[in-house]
Every structure is written in C-alpha cells, then in structure tokens.
Amino acid sequence: MMTTWLRFSAACRSPLGSGVGSELRRPLGITIVGGLILSQILTLYTTPVVYLAFGLLAHRFTFRIGNPIDEPAPGD
C-alpha cells in the first residue's frame, strides 16, 4: 500500500498539472492513476477471496481418517 500511495502521489502531478505540454501528459497520467487504483482494489479484495475459496475447497476434499480405537467393532 505504501508503494502504491507513493506512485499515486507522484503520478497525480501529471493529470492535475498545467503549463506547457500538460495537455499531452494528462491522458497518460489519468491512465496511470486509474490503473494504480484498480490494481490496489483488485489486490485488496480478490486475494483474500481466492485464499478463502481454496481453503474451503481443501476442507471439502480432505478425507477424514478416524481413530481405529474409537470405532466400534463390527457386529456391536
């Protein structure tokens, strides 16, 4: 998050700036800032969801091996 914030704060000068040549740099700056925001949102929300999904799948497909001492003998 710190590196994204640093890049975001550095890239904000380009779309917000005014002066000679700023109209050429503005679309690139908007694209960079939008990409940083989108990638940060995707990272913060999709990574835990995928992690939880794989955890549920692993829990679903684990075979439970019971303790033979706790099982009743056949015919009891």
mmCIF file of the N, C-alpha and C atoms, coordinates in Angstrom:
data_MODEL
# 
_entry.id   MODEL 
# 
loop_
_atom_site.group_PDB 
_atom_site.id 
_atom_site.type_symbol 
_atom_site.label_atom_id 
_atom_site.label_alt_id 
_atom_site.label_comp_id 
_atom_site.label_asym_id 
_atom_site.label_entity_id 
_atom_site.label_seq_id 
_atom_site.pdbx_PDB_ins_code 
_atom_site.Cartn_x 
_atom_site.Cartn_y 
_atom_site.Cartn_z 
_atom_site.occupancy 
_atom_site.B_iso_or_equiv 
_atom_site.pdbx_formal_charge 
_atom_site.auth_seq_id 
_atom_site.auth_comp_id 
_atom_site.auth_asym_id 
_atom_site.auth_atom_id 
_atom_site.pdbx_PDB_model_num 
ATOM 1   N N  . MET A 1 1  ? 0.822   -1.179  0.000   1.00 0.00 ? 1  MET A N  1 
ATOM 2   C CA . MET A 1 1  ? 0.000   0.000   0.000   1.00 0.00 ? 1  MET A CA 1 
ATOM 3   C C  . MET A 1 1  ? 0.875   1.256   0.000   1.00 0.00 ? 1  MET A C  1 
ATOM 4   N N  . MET A 1 2  ? 2.012   1.162   0.649   1.00 0.00 ? 2  MET A N  1 
ATOM 5   C CA . MET A 1 2  ? 2.879   2.347   0.704   1.00 0.00 ? 2  MET A CA 1 
ATOM 6   C C  . MET A 1 2  ? 3.474   2.654   -0.666  1.00 0.00 ? 2  MET A C  1 
ATOM 7   N N  . THR A 1 3  ? 3.865   1.621   -1.402  1.00 0.00 ? 3  THR A N  1 
ATOM 8   C CA . THR A 1 3  ? 4.433   1.874   -2.727  1.00 0.00 ? 3  THR A CA 1 
ATOM 9   C C  . THR A 1 3  ? 3.364   2.397   -3.681  1.00 0.00 ? 3  THR A C  1 
ATOM 10  N N  . THR A 1 4  ? 2.139   1.879   -3.558  1.00 0.00 ? 4  THR A N  1 
ATOM 11  C CA . THR A 1 4  ? 1.058   2.375   -4.404  1.00 0.00 ? 4  THR A CA 1 
ATOM 12  C C  . THR A 1 4  ? 0.748   3.827   -4.079  1.00 0.00 ? 4  THR A C  1 
ATOM 13  N N  . TRP A 1 5  ? 0.730   4.167   -2.784  1.00 0.00 ? 5  TRP A N  1 
ATOM 14  C CA . TRP A 1 5  ? 0.460   5.551   -2.397  1.00 0.00 ? 5  TRP A CA 1 
ATOM 15  C C  . TRP A 1 5  ? 1.568   6.476   -2.916  1.00 0.00 ? 5  TRP A C  1 
ATOM 16  N N  . LEU A 1 6  ? 2.806   6.027   -2.849  1.00 0.00 ? 6  LEU A N  1 
ATOM 17  C CA . LEU A 1 6  ? 3.920   6.840   -3.338  1.00 0.00 ? 6  LEU A CA 1 
ATOM 18  C C  . LEU A 1 6  ? 3.799   7.072   -4.837  1.00 0.00 ? 6  LEU A C  1 
ATOM 19  N N  . ARG A 1 7  ? 3.523   6.000   -5.573  1.00 0.00 ? 7  ARG A N  1 
ATOM 20  C CA . ARG A 1 7  ? 3.372   6.146   -7.018  1.00 0.00 ? 7  ARG A CA 1 
ATOM 21  C C  . ARG A 1 7  ? 2.169   7.012   -7.359  1.00 0.00 ? 7  ARG A C  1 
ATOM 22  N N  . PHE A 1 8  ? 1.083   6.837   -6.604  1.00 0.00 ? 8  PHE A N  1 
ATOM 23  C CA . PHE A 1 8  ? -0.119  7.636   -6.836  1.00 0.00 ? 8  PHE A CA 1 
ATOM 24  C C  . PHE A 1 8  ? 0.163   9.120   -6.606  1.00 0.00 ? 8  PHE A C  1 
ATOM 25  N N  . SER A 1 9  ? 0.845   9.427   -5.505  1.00 0.00 ? 9  SER A N  1 
ATOM 26  C CA . SER A 1 9  ? 1.137   10.833  -5.218  1.00 0.00 ? 9  SER A CA 1 
ATOM 27  C C  . SER A 1 9  ? 2.110   11.428  -6.234  1.00 0.00 ? 9  SER A C  1 
ATOM 28  N N  . ALA A 1 10 ? 3.005   10.629  -6.750  1.00 0.00 ? 10 ALA A N  1 
ATOM 29  C CA . ALA A 1 10 ? 3.930   11.131  -7.770  1.00 0.00 ? 10 ALA A CA 1 
ATOM 30  C C  . ALA A 1 10 ? 3.232   11.296  -9.123  1.00 0.00 ? 10 ALA A C  1 
ATOM 31  N N  . ALA A 1 11 ? 2.276   10.402  -9.398  1.00 0.00 ? 11 ALA A N  1 
ATOM 32  C CA . ALA A 1 11 ? 1.610   10.467  -10.703 1.00 0.00 ? 11 ALA A CA 1 
ATOM 33  C C  . ALA A 1 11 ? 0.490   11.488  -10.732 1.00 0.00 ? 11 ALA A C  1 
ATOM 34  N N  . CYS A 1 12 ? 0.043   11.978  -9.599  1.00 0.00 ? 12 CYS A N  1 
ATOM 35  C CA . CYS A 1 12 ? -1.053  12.956  -9.567  1.00 0.00 ? 12 CYS A CA 1 
ATOM 36  C C  . CYS A 1 12 ? -0.642  14.302  -10.153 1.00 0.00 ? 12 CYS A C  1 
ATOM 37  N N  . ARG A 1 13 ? 0.623   14.571  -10.181 1.00 0.00 ? 13 ARG A N  1 
ATOM 38  C CA . ARG A 1 13 ? 1.064   15.851  -10.748 1.00 0.00 ? 13 ARG A CA 1 
ATOM 39  C C  . ARG A 1 13 ? 0.773   15.920  -12.233 1.00 0.00 ? 13 ARG A C  1 
ATOM 40  N N  . SER A 1 14 ? 0.857   14.796  -12.915 1.00 0.00 ? 14 SER A N  1 
ATOM 41  C CA . SER A 1 14 ? 0.683   14.801  -14.363 1.00 0.00 ? 14 SER A CA 1 
ATOM 42  C C  . SER A 1 14 ? -0.743  15.128  -14.798 1.00 0.00 ? 14 SER A C  1 
ATOM 43  N N  . PRO A 1 15 ? -1.793  14.464  -14.268 1.00 0.00 ? 15 PRO A N  1 
ATOM 44  C CA . PRO A 1 15 ? -3.136  14.840  -14.733 1.00 0.00 ? 15 PRO A CA 1 
ATOM 45  C C  . PRO A 1 15 ? -3.644  16.152  -14.153 1.00 0.00 ? 15 PRO A C  1 
ATOM 46  N N  . LEU A 1 16 ? -3.087  16.597  -13.045 1.00 0.00 ? 16 LEU A N  1 
ATOM 47  C CA . LEU A 1 16 ? -3.559  17.832  -12.424 1.00 0.00 ? 16 LEU A CA 1 
ATOM 48  C C  . LEU A 1 16 ? -2.734  19.059  -12.817 1.00 0.00 ? 16 LEU A C  1 
ATOM 49  N N  . GLY A 1 17 ? -1.627  18.821  -13.477 1.00 0.00 ? 17 GLY A N  1 
ATOM 50  C CA . GLY A 1 17 ? -0.719  19.917  -13.793 1.00 0.00 ? 17 GLY A CA 1 
ATOM 51  C C  . GLY A 1 17 ? -1.226  20.808  -14.912 1.00 0.00 ? 17 GLY A C  1 
ATOM 52  N N  . SER A 1 18 ? -0.679  21.986  -14.938 1.00 0.00 ? 18 SER A N  1 
ATOM 53  C CA . SER A 1 18 ? -0.982  22.921  -16.021 1.00 0.00 ? 18 SER A CA 1 
ATOM 54  C C  . SER A 1 18 ? 0.330   23.526  -16.487 1.00 0.00 ? 18 SER A C  1 
ATOM 55  N N  . GLY A 1 19 ? 0.345   23.923  -17.681 1.00 0.00 ? 19 GLY A N  1 
ATOM 56  C CA . GLY A 1 19 ? 1.562   24.511  -18.226 1.00 0.00 ? 19 GLY A CA 1 
ATOM 57  C C  . GLY A 1 19 ? 1.805   24.014  -19.635 1.00 0.00 ? 19 GLY A C  1 
ATOM 58  N N  . VAL A 1 20 ? 3.004   24.291  -20.110 1.00 0.00 ? 20 VAL A N  1 
ATOM 59  C CA . VAL A 1 20 ? 3.350   23.927  -21.473 1.00 0.00 ? 20 VAL A CA 1 
ATOM 60  C C  . VAL A 1 20 ? 3.459   22.407  -21.578 1.00 0.00 ? 20 VAL A C  1 
ATOM 61  N N  . GLY A 1 21 ? 2.720   21.824  -22.500 1.00 0.00 ? 21 GLY A N  1 
ATOM 62  C CA . GLY A 1 21 ? 2.790   20.390  -22.745 1.00 0.00 ? 21 GLY A CA 1 
ATOM 63  C C  . GLY A 1 21 ? 1.953   19.542  -21.801 1.00 0.00 ? 21 GLY A C  1 
ATOM 64  N N  . SER A 1 22 ? 1.212   20.159  -20.901 1.00 0.00 ? 22 SER A N  1 
ATOM 65  C CA . SER A 1 22 ? 0.438   19.361  -19.950 1.00 0.00 ? 22 SER A CA 1 
ATOM 66  C C  . SER A 1 22 ? -0.716  18.636  -20.627 1.00 0.00 ? 22 SER A C  1 
ATOM 67  N N  . GLU A 1 23 ? -1.221  19.177  -21.739 1.00 0.00 ? 23 GLU A N  1 
ATOM 68  C CA . GLU A 1 23 ? -2.322  18.506  -22.431 1.00 0.00 ? 23 GLU A CA 1 
ATOM 69  C C  . GLU A 1 23 ? -1.867  17.190  -23.069 1.00 0.00 ? 23 GLU A C  1 
ATOM 70  N N  . LEU A 1 24 ? -0.581  17.044  -23.296 1.00 0.00 ? 24 LEU A N  1 
ATOM 71  C CA . LEU A 1 24 ? -0.062  15.784  -23.843 1.00 0.00 ? 24 LEU A CA 1 
ATOM 72  C C  . LEU A 1 24 ? 0.179   14.745  -22.747 1.00 0.00 ? 24 LEU A C  1 
ATOM 73  N N  . ARG A 1 25 ? 0.514   15.200  -21.562 1.00 0.00 ? 25 ARG A N  1 
ATOM 74  C CA . ARG A 1 25 ? 0.806   14.270  -20.464 1.00 0.00 ? 25 ARG A CA 1 
ATOM 75  C C  . ARG A 1 25 ? -0.426  13.882  -19.656 1.00 0.00 ? 25 ARG A C  1 
ATOM 76  N N  . ARG A 1 26 ? -1.502  14.634  -19.766 1.00 0.00 ? 26 ARG A N  1 
ATOM 77  C CA . ARG A 1 26 ? -2.699  14.393  -18.958 1.00 0.00 ? 26 ARG A CA 1 
ATOM 78  C C  . ARG A 1 26 ? -3.325  13.016  -19.195 1.00 0.00 ? 26 ARG A C  1 
ATOM 79  N N  . PRO A 1 27 ? -3.523  12.539  -20.440 1.00 0.00 ? 27 PRO A N  1 
ATOM 80  C CA . PRO A 1 27 ? -4.121  11.208  -20.624 1.00 0.00 ? 27 PRO A CA 1 
ATOM 81  C C  . PRO A 1 27 ? -3.271  10.083  -20.029 1.00 0.00 ? 27 PRO A C  1 
ATOM 82  N N  . LEU A 1 28 ? -1.970  10.203  -20.150 1.00 0.00 ? 28 LEU A N  1 
ATOM 83  C CA . LEU A 1 28 ? -1.094  9.190   -19.566 1.00 0.00 ? 28 LEU A CA 1 
ATOM 84  C C  . LEU A 1 28 ? -1.182  9.213   -18.041 1.00 0.00 ? 28 LEU A C  1 
ATOM 85  N N  . GLY A 1 29 ? -1.233  10.383  -17.458 1.00 0.00 ? 29 GLY A N  1 
ATOM 86  C CA . GLY A 1 29 ? -1.349  10.489  -16.006 1.00 0.00 ? 29 GLY A CA 1 
ATOM 87  C C  . GLY A 1 29 ? -2.656  9.925   -15.488 1.00 0.00 ? 29 GLY A C  1 
ATOM 88  N N  . ILE A 1 30 ? -3.752  10.194  -16.204 1.00 0.00 ? 30 ILE A N  1 
ATOM 89  C CA . ILE A 1 30 ? -5.050  9.643   -15.803 1.00 0.00 ? 30 ILE A CA 1 
ATOM 90  C C  . ILE A 1 30 ? -5.040  8.129   -15.901 1.00 0.00 ? 30 ILE A C  1 
ATOM 91  N N  . THR A 1 31 ? -4.419  7.600   -16.938 1.00 0.00 ? 31 THR A N  1 
ATOM 92  C CA . THR A 1 31 ? -4.325  6.152   -17.097 1.00 0.00 ? 31 THR A CA 1 
ATOM 93  C C  . THR A 1 31 ? -3.500  5.528   -15.989 1.00 0.00 ? 31 THR A C  1 
ATOM 94  N N  . ILE A 1 32 ? -2.393  6.136   -15.626 1.00 0.00 ? 32 ILE A N  1 
ATOM 95  C CA . ILE A 1 32 ? -1.538  5.606   -14.567 1.00 0.00 ? 32 ILE A CA 1 
ATOM 96  C C  . ILE A 1 32 ? -2.273  5.617   -13.231 1.00 0.00 ? 32 ILE A C  1 
ATOM 97  N N  . VAL A 1 33 ? -2.919  6.718   -12.909 1.00 0.00 ? 33 VAL A N  1 
ATOM 98  C CA . VAL A 1 33 ? -3.638  6.823   -11.629 1.00 0.00 ? 33 VAL A CA 1 
ATOM 99  C C  . VAL A 1 33 ? -4.801  5.826   -11.597 1.00 0.00 ? 33 VAL A C  1 
ATOM 100 N N  . GLY A 1 34 ? -5.561  5.722   -12.672 1.00 0.00 ? 34 GLY A N  1 
ATOM 101 C CA . GLY A 1 34 ? -6.662  4.755   -12.728 1.00 0.00 ? 34 GLY A CA 1 
ATOM 102 C C  . GLY A 1 34 ? -6.185  3.322   -12.602 1.00 0.00 ? 34 GLY A C  1 
ATOM 103 N N  . GLY A 1 35 ? -5.079  3.002   -13.246 1.00 0.00 ? 35 GLY A N  1 
ATOM 104 C CA . GLY A 1 35 ? -4.525  1.654   -13.140 1.00 0.00 ? 35 GLY A CA 1 
ATOM 105 C C  . GLY A 1 35 ? -4.035  1.337   -11.741 1.00 0.00 ? 35 GLY A C  1 
ATOM 106 N N  . LEU A 1 36 ? -3.435  2.302   -11.079 1.00 0.00 ? 36 LEU A N  1 
ATOM 107 C CA . LEU A 1 36 ? -2.995  2.095   -9.695  1.00 0.00 ? 36 LEU A CA 1 
ATOM 108 C C  . LEU A 1 36 ? -4.164  1.860   -8.758  1.00 0.00 ? 36 LEU A C  1 
ATOM 109 N N  . ILE A 1 37 ? -5.219  2.645   -8.919  1.00 0.00 ? 37 ILE A N  1 
ATOM 110 C CA . ILE A 1 37 ? -6.399  2.476   -8.062  1.00 0.00 ? 37 ILE A CA 1 
ATOM 111 C C  . ILE A 1 37 ? -7.053  1.128   -8.325  1.00 0.00 ? 37 ILE A C  1 
ATOM 112 N N  . LEU A 1 38 ? -7.226  0.761   -9.593  1.00 0.00 ? 38 LEU A N  1 
ATOM 113 C CA . LEU A 1 38 ? -7.853  -0.513  -9.930  1.00 0.00 ? 38 LEU A CA 1 
ATOM 114 C C  . LEU A 1 38 ? -7.039  -1.696  -9.434  1.00 0.00 ? 38 LEU A C  1 
ATOM 115 N N  . SER A 1 39 ? -5.733  -1.655  -9.623  1.00 0.00 ? 39 SER A N  1 
ATOM 116 C CA . SER A 1 39 ? -4.902  -2.778  -9.185  1.00 0.00 ? 39 SER A CA 1 
ATOM 117 C C  . SER A 1 39 ? -4.888  -2.903  -7.671  1.00 0.00 ? 39 SER A C  1 
ATOM 118 N N  . GLN A 1 40 ? -4.925  -1.790  -6.960  1.00 0.00 ? 40 GLN A N  1 
ATOM 119 C CA . GLN A 1 40 ? -4.952  -1.839  -5.499  1.00 0.00 ? 40 GLN A CA 1 
ATOM 120 C C  . GLN A 1 40 ? -6.269  -2.429  -5.007  1.00 0.00 ? 40 GLN A C  1 
ATOM 121 N N  . ILE A 1 41 ? -7.372  -2.025  -5.610  1.00 0.00 ? 41 ILE A N  1 
ATOM 122 C CA . ILE A 1 41 ? -8.676  -2.570  -5.222  1.00 0.00 ? 41 ILE A CA 1 
ATOM 123 C C  . ILE A 1 41 ? -8.741  -4.066  -5.512  1.00 0.00 ? 41 ILE A C  1 
ATOM 124 N N  . LEU A 1 42 ? -8.285  -4.476  -6.680  1.00 0.00 ? 42 LEU A N  1 
ATOM 125 C CA . LEU A 1 42 ? -8.301  -5.894  -7.014  1.00 0.00 ? 42 LEU A CA 1 
ATOM 126 C C  . LEU A 1 42 ? -7.414  -6.705  -6.074  1.00 0.00 ? 42 LEU A C  1 
ATOM 127 N N  . THR A 1 43 ? -6.268  -6.163  -5.728  1.00 0.00 ? 43 THR A N  1 
ATOM 128 C CA . THR A 1 43 ? -5.363  -6.877  -4.833  1.00 0.00 ? 43 THR A CA 1 
ATOM 129 C C  . THR A 1 43 ? -5.956  -7.007  -3.446  1.00 0.00 ? 43 THR A C  1 
ATOM 130 N N  . LEU A 1 44 ? -6.556  -5.956  -2.941  1.00 0.00 ? 44 LEU A N  1 
ATOM 131 C CA . LEU A 1 44 ? -7.079  -5.982  -1.572  1.00 0.00 ? 44 LEU A CA 1 
ATOM 132 C C  . LEU A 1 44 ? -8.329  -6.829  -1.435  1.00 0.00 ? 44 LEU A C  1 
ATOM 133 N N  . TYR A 1 45 ? -9.113  -6.976  -2.499  1.00 0.00 ? 45 TYR A N  1 
ATOM 134 C CA . TYR A 1 45 ? -10.360 -7.727  -2.387  1.00 0.00 ? 45 TYR A CA 1 
ATOM 135 C C  . TYR A 1 45 ? -10.299 -9.127  -2.969  1.00 0.00 ? 45 TYR A C  1 
ATOM 136 N N  . THR A 1 46 ? -9.611  -9.321  -4.092  1.00 0.00 ? 46 THR A N  1 
ATOM 137 C CA . THR A 1 46 ? -9.632  -10.650 -4.704  1.00 0.00 ? 46 THR A CA 1 
ATOM 138 C C  . THR A 1 46 ? -8.676  -11.621 -4.045  1.00 0.00 ? 46 THR A C  1 
ATOM 139 N N  . THR A 1 47 ? -7.561  -11.162 -3.531  1.00 0.00 ? 47 THR A N  1 
ATOM 140 C CA . THR A 1 47 ? -6.608  -12.080 -2.909  1.00 0.00 ? 47 THR A CA 1 
ATOM 141 C C  . THR A 1 47 ? -7.203  -12.798 -1.707  1.00 0.00 ? 47 THR A C  1 
ATOM 142 N N  . PRO A 1 48 ? -7.851  -12.123 -0.753  1.00 0.00 ? 48 PRO A N  1 
ATOM 143 C CA . PRO A 1 48 ? -8.462  -12.868 0.355   1.00 0.00 ? 48 PRO A CA 1 
ATOM 144 C C  . PRO A 1 48 ? -9.601  -13.776 -0.088  1.00 0.00 ? 48 PRO A C  1 
ATOM 145 N N  . VAL A 1 49 ? -10.359 -13.368 -1.097  1.00 0.00 ? 49 VAL A N  1 
ATOM 146 C CA . VAL A 1 49 ? -11.466 -14.199 -1.564  1.00 0.00 ? 49 VAL A CA 1 
ATOM 147 C C  . VAL A 1 49 ? -10.947 -15.485 -2.188  1.00 0.00 ? 49 VAL A C  1 
ATOM 148 N N  . VAL A 1 50 ? -9.926  -15.395 -2.993  1.00 0.00 ? 50 VAL A N  1 
ATOM 149 C CA . VAL A 1 50 ? -9.335  -16.591 -3.603  1.00 0.00 ? 50 VAL A CA 1 
ATOM 150 C C  . VAL A 1 50 ? -8.712  -17.480 -2.528  1.00 0.00 ? 50 VAL A C  1 
ATOM 151 N N  . TYR A 1 51 ? -8.062  -16.873 -1.558  1.00 0.00 ? 51 TYR A N  1 
ATOM 152 C CA . TYR A 1 51 ? -7.463  -17.633 -0.460  1.00 0.00 ? 51 TYR A CA 1 
ATOM 153 C C  . TYR A 1 51 ? -8.537  -18.386 0.311   1.00 0.00 ? 51 TYR A C  1 
ATOM 154 N N  . LEU A 1 52 ? -9.646  -17.738 0.616   1.00 0.00 ? 52 LEU A N  1 
ATOM 155 C CA . LEU A 1 52 ? -10.733 -18.406 1.330   1.00 0.00 ? 52 LEU A CA 1 
ATOM 156 C C  . LEU A 1 52 ? -11.376 -19.499 0.484   1.00 0.00 ? 52 LEU A C  1 
ATOM 157 N N  . ALA A 1 53 ? -11.519 -19.262 -0.801  1.00 0.00 ? 53 ALA A N  1 
ATOM 158 C CA . ALA A 1 53 ? -12.103 -20.275 -1.681  1.00 0.00 ? 53 ALA A CA 1 
ATOM 159 C C  . ALA A 1 53 ? -11.238 -21.527 -1.729  1.00 0.00 ? 53 ALA A C  1 
ATOM 160 N N  . PHE A 1 54 ? -9.934  -21.358 -1.844  1.00 0.00 ? 54 PHE A N  1 
ATOM 161 C CA . PHE A 1 54 ? -9.058  -22.528 -1.846  1.00 0.00 ? 54 PHE A CA 1 
ATOM 162 C C  . PHE A 1 54 ? -9.066  -23.231 -0.492  1.00 0.00 ? 54 PHE A C  1 
ATOM 163 N N  . GLY A 1 55 ? -9.202  -22.469 0.591   1.00 0.00 ? 55 GLY A N  1 
ATOM 164 C CA . GLY A 1 55 ? -9.297  -23.076 1.912   1.00 0.00 ? 55 GLY A CA 1 
ATOM 165 C C  . GLY A 1 55 ? -10.553 -23.911 2.058   1.00 0.00 ? 55 GLY A C  1 
ATOM 166 N N  . LEU A 1 56 ? -11.682 -23.400 1.541   1.00 0.00 ? 56 LEU A N  1 
ATOM 167 C CA . LEU A 1 56 ? -12.926 -24.170 1.583   1.00 0.00 ? 56 LEU A CA 1 
ATOM 168 C C  . LEU A 1 56 ? -12.852 -25.420 0.711   1.00 0.00 ? 56 LEU A C  1 
ATOM 169 N N  . LEU A 1 57 ? -12.222 -25.298 -0.450  1.00 0.00 ? 57 LEU A N  1 
ATOM 170 C CA . LEU A 1 57 ? -12.050 -26.481 -1.297  1.00 0.00 ? 57 LEU A CA 1 
ATOM 171 C C  . LEU A 1 57 ? -11.160 -27.517 -0.635  1.00 0.00 ? 57 LEU A C  1 
ATOM 172 N N  . ALA A 1 58 ? -10.108 -27.079 -0.003  1.00 0.00 ? 58 ALA A N  1 
ATOM 173 C CA . ALA A 1 58 ? -9.216  -28.013 0.682   1.00 0.00 ? 58 ALA A CA 1 
ATOM 174 C C  . ALA A 1 58 ? -9.941  -28.688 1.841   1.00 0.00 ? 58 ALA A C  1 
ATOM 175 N N  . HIS A 1 59 ? -10.749 -27.926 2.555   1.00 0.00 ? 59 HIS A N  1 
ATOM 176 C CA . HIS A 1 59 ? -11.519 -28.504 3.667   1.00 0.00 ? 59 HIS A CA 1 
ATOM 177 C C  . HIS A 1 59 ? -12.566 -29.491 3.160   1.00 0.00 ? 59 HIS A C  1 
ATOM 178 N N  . ARG A 1 60 ? -13.146 -29.194 2.005   1.00 0.00 ? 60 ARG A N  1 
ATOM 179 C CA . ARG A 1 60 ? -14.183 -30.068 1.455   1.00 0.00 ? 60 ARG A CA 1 
ATOM 180 C C  . ARG A 1 60 ? -13.616 -31.395 0.972   1.00 0.00 ? 60 ARG A C  1 
ATOM 181 N N  . PHE A 1 61 ? -12.423 -31.383 0.430   1.00 0.00 ? 61 PHE A N  1 
ATOM 182 C CA . PHE A 1 61 ? -11.859 -32.590 -0.151  1.00 0.00 ? 61 PHE A CA 1 
ATOM 183 C C  . PHE A 1 61 ? -10.881 -33.322 0.754   1.00 0.00 ? 61 PHE A C  1 
ATOM 184 N N  . THR A 1 62 ? -10.774 -32.907 1.989   1.00 0.00 ? 62 THR A N  1 
ATOM 185 C CA . THR A 1 62 ? -9.914  -33.648 2.912   1.00 0.00 ? 62 THR A CA 1 
ATOM 186 C C  . THR A 1 62 ? -10.665 -34.885 3.374   1.00 0.00 ? 62 THR A C  1 
ATOM 187 N N  . PHE A 1 63 ? -9.958  -35.982 3.373   1.00 0.00 ? 63 PHE A N  1 
ATOM 188 C CA . PHE A 1 63 ? -10.536 -37.231 3.839   1.00 0.00 ? 63 PHE A CA 1 
ATOM 189 C C  . PHE A 1 63 ? -10.261 -37.351 5.321   1.00 0.00 ? 63 PHE A C  1 
ATOM 190 N N  . ARG A 1 64 ? -11.302 -37.617 6.046   1.00 0.00 ? 64 ARG A N  1 
ATOM 191 C CA . ARG A 1 64 ? -11.152 -37.760 7.490   1.00 0.00 ? 64 ARG A CA 1 
ATOM 192 C C  . ARG A 1 64 ? -10.887 -39.221 7.806   1.00 0.00 ? 64 ARG A C  1 
ATOM 193 N N  . ILE A 1 65 ? -9.763  -39.451 8.392   1.00 0.00 ? 65 ILE A N  1 
ATOM 194 C CA . ILE A 1 65 ? -9.399  -40.808 8.802   1.00 0.00 ? 65 ILE A CA 1 
ATOM 195 C C  . ILE A 1 65 ? -9.649  -40.893 10.293  1.00 0.00 ? 65 ILE A C  1 
ATOM 196 N N  . GLY A 1 66 ? -10.570 -41.741 10.652  1.00 0.00 ? 66 GLY A N  1 
ATOM 197 C CA . GLY A 1 66 ? -10.928 -41.857 12.058  1.00 0.00 ? 66 GLY A CA 1 
ATOM 198 C C  . GLY A 1 66 ? -9.899  -42.675 12.826  1.00 0.00 ? 66 GLY A C  1 
ATOM 199 N N  . ASN A 1 67 ? -9.946  -42.553 14.130  1.00 0.00 ? 67 ASN A N  1 
ATOM 200 C CA . ASN A 1 67 ? -9.069  -43.317 15.000  1.00 0.00 ? 67 ASN A CA 1 
ATOM 201 C C  . ASN A 1 67 ? -9.664  -44.722 15.143  1.00 0.00 ? 67 ASN A C  1 
ATOM 202 N N  . PRO A 1 68 ? -8.909  -45.797 14.826  1.00 0.00 ? 68 PRO A N  1 
ATOM 203 C CA . PRO A 1 68 ? -9.472  -47.157 14.902  1.00 0.00 ? 68 PRO A CA 1 
ATOM 204 C C  . PRO A 1 68 ? -9.857  -47.570 16.316  1.00 0.00 ? 68 PRO A C  1 
ATOM 205 N N  . ILE A 1 69 ? -9.310  -46.941 17.302  1.00 0.00 ? 69 ILE A N  1 
ATOM 206 C CA . ILE A 1 69 ? -9.644  -47.311 18.680  1.00 0.00 ? 69 ILE A CA 1 
ATOM 207 C C  . ILE A 1 69 ? -11.046 -46.791 19.035  1.00 0.00 ? 69 ILE A C  1 
ATOM 208 N N  . ASP A 1 70 ? -11.429 -45.642 18.493  1.00 0.00 ? 70 ASP A N  1 
ATOM 209 C CA . ASP A 1 70 ? -12.717 -45.052 18.815  1.00 0.00 ? 70 ASP A CA 1 
ATOM 210 C C  . ASP A 1 70 ? -13.868 -45.713 18.070  1.00 0.00 ? 70 ASP A C  1 
ATOM 211 N N  . GLU A 1 71 ? -13.586 -46.429 16.999  1.00 0.00 ? 71 GLU A N  1 
ATOM 212 C CA . GLU A 1 71 ? -14.650 -47.036 16.199  1.00 0.00 ? 71 GLU A CA 1 
ATOM 213 C C  . GLU A 1 71 ? -15.143 -48.308 16.864  1.00 0.00 ? 71 GLU A C  1 
ATOM 214 N N  . PRO A 1 72 ? -16.436 -48.519 16.860  1.00 0.00 ? 72 PRO A N  1 
ATOM 215 C CA . PRO A 1 72 ? -16.938 -49.780 17.428  1.00 0.00 ? 72 PRO A CA 1 
ATOM 216 C C  . PRO A 1 72 ? -16.580 -50.968 16.541  1.00 0.00 ? 72 PRO A C  1 
ATOM 217 N N  . ALA A 1 73 ? -16.468 -52.097 17.143  1.00 0.00 ? 73 ALA A N  1 
ATOM 218 C CA . ALA A 1 73 ? -16.145 -53.320 16.401  1.00 0.00 ? 73 ALA A CA 1 
ATOM 219 C C  . ALA A 1 73 ? -17.352 -53.734 15.581  1.00 0.00 ? 73 ALA A C  1 
ATOM 220 N N  . PRO A 1 74 ? -17.135 -54.361 14.424  1.00 0.00 ? 74 PRO A N  1 
ATOM 221 C CA . PRO A 1 74 ? -18.267 -54.795 13.608  1.00 0.00 ? 74 PRO A CA 1 
ATOM 222 C C  . PRO A 1 74 ? -19.142 -55.807 14.398  1.00 0.00 ? 74 PRO A C  1 
ATOM 223 N N  . GLY A 1 75 ? -20.424 -55.640 14.313  1.00 0.00 ? 75 GLY A N  1 
ATOM 224 C CA . GLY A 1 75 ? -21.345 -56.548 14.989  1.00 0.00 ? 75 GLY A CA 1 
ATOM 225 C C  . GLY A 1 75 ? -21.752 -56.046 16.363  1.00 0.00 ? 75 GLY A C  1 
ATOM 226 N N  . ASP A 1 76 ? -21.204 -54.975 16.851  1.00 0.00 ? 76 ASP A N  1 
ATOM 227 C CA . ASP A 1 76 ? -21.596 -54.464 18.170  1.00 0.00 ? 76 ASP A CA 1 
ATOM 228 C C  . ASP A 1 76 ? -22.800 -53.595 18.078  1.00 0.00 ? 76 ASP A C  1 
# 
